[in-house]
Amino acid sequence: MKNFDVVAKFPEVSAAVVSDSSGAILEWSGDIDGEAAGAVHSFSMQSLAQAGELLGLGGLERASIVGPTKACVIAVQGDEVLGVYSLPGKAFSAVEKKLDVALRH
């Protein structure tokens, strides 16, 4: 992913992982098991994409998952899957906005 270093250095980001569509790790930063996270991100996006197709939503670009202590945005860019983690709430909203801009360039 061409903007990985930029995304990984957002102050709100605690961890970031890039894998290929099969789940093989390409890059990661932060306190996370990159190999496990990359595999889960890829599998999750494949499952969500199938559900989206069945619902007539078209191709899946991004999914946000928020828990009580952690939040994650998973985005597909070509054959790569990016997972970005932060705290929930305002920090997560900031990550989503910044990620939207970073993925467009």
N, C-alpha and C positions, 0 to 999 in steps of 0.2 A: 504494500500500500504506500503510495507516494507521500502522503501526509501523516504517516504514523508517528514520527518524532514530534510533530506539532501537537497532535491529539494527545499523546502520552504525557506531554508537558503542561497541559491545561492544569491550573492550580486545583481545580475541583476533582481531577481524576486520581483515583487511588491505584488503579491498575488498568492495563489495556493489553489485548491479545489479538493477533492476526493469525488466522489459519487459512488453509485452502479449503475448497468445498468438501473435501473428504475428511477434514478434521486435523490434518497434519499441521503442526505448529510452524509458523514462519517467523514471527517476532512476538516478543512480549516485554512488558515492563511492569514494575510494581510487585507488591507482595501477593502473588497468586501462583497457583500451579498452572502454568501456561499450557502444558500439554493436555491436561484434563479439561480445562476451560475451553480450549480451542475445539476439542472433539465435541463437547456438549453444545457449544455455540453452533457448529456446523449441523449437527443432528437436529437441533431445535429449529433452525431456520429451514431445513428441508421439510420437516413435519409441518411447520406453520405455512410454508409455501404451498404444500399440497392442500391444506385446509383452505387457504385463500383462493386457490384455483377452483376448488369445489364450490366455494361461495360466490364465485364470479368476481373476485376482487382484483384479479390480474396478478402480476409479478410482485413478490414481496421485496421491499427495499429495507425496512427497518422495523424493529420491535423493541418496545421498552418494557422492562420488568422491574417492579418496585416491591421491595420487601420492607420490613420494619427497620432494618439497620443498614441495608445496602440496596443500591439500584444499579441496573445494567441496561445499556442500549446495545443491541446487536444489529449490525448493519451489513448488508451484502453489497460488495463492489466488484462487479465482474465475477471472477472465480475465487475471490477472497471474502472471508467473513471476519468482521471486526467486532470485538466485544469491549465495551468501555464501562468501567465501574466507578461509582462515586457514592457519596451519602445521598439518601433520599431528600426530597424537599427542594429548597432553593438551589442548592448545589447541583442537583440533578437537572433542574430546569435550565440552568446555565450550560451544563454539558450538552444537553439536547440542542440548544440554540447554536452553540459553537460548533458542534459536530455537523449540523446541517450546513453551515457555511464551509467548513473544511472539506466535506465530501463533495461539494459542488465544484471545487477547484481542482 
